[in-house]
Amino acid sequence: MNLMSASVAVADSATGTDRLAIVLIPADSAGIERAPFWQTTALAGAESDQVTLTEVFVPEALIFYPQDSESMDPIQARGFVWFELLISASYLGAATNLAERVITRGRGSDEDRAGLAIELETVAAALEQAASAAATADDNDALLARALYARFAAERAIERTAMSAAATLGGMSFIESPEIAYLLGATRALAFHPPARAAAASPIACYLVGGPLTL
């Protein structure tokens, strides 16, 4: 990557309090150190290392302040939208890999195979629609809400289809192929990405009755 983003507290001399800011940090800046952190074998390719910043200089032009405290800054909201859509699509691909094995091997009943495809294709359509809307949407709260709906729907659908596909493939497939266990473990990781369903519930409920959507 060329840039990192972070939420930081910036001292406001006028009020004597800290102010939320979003900063972009060039990845080759002096003072950045990286160390291994992610110990799980699943998703090792994600390179989720520990990144330590020590007195890293950030130019004023790369510091962005939210417009107000009532709603998310457009830059922050758009970042959340693309993050939710991209991670959901990635994990959907892993679940689809399991379902494809069921379909191509003719395992289970016609209803089993069709059911897997219906759930996965429905979620894919929701993610694609939200991604298409992002290009022209003016209402960032509405766009973020749509992305969150699709993400949490994907989370539940992926959990159901991955478990169902693995069960339909059968115990011998699980024993013979380490990929089945890997995919089962990898698909569950979507639930660990922010925001968690429990943390997002109140902001979404507030938005549904006309309030701002702030995560």
Summary of the structure (lengths in Angstrom):
residues: 215
radius of gyration: 20.6
end to end distance: 25.0
largest distance: 68.2
contacts: 588
relative contact order: 0.12
helix: 58%
strand: 14%
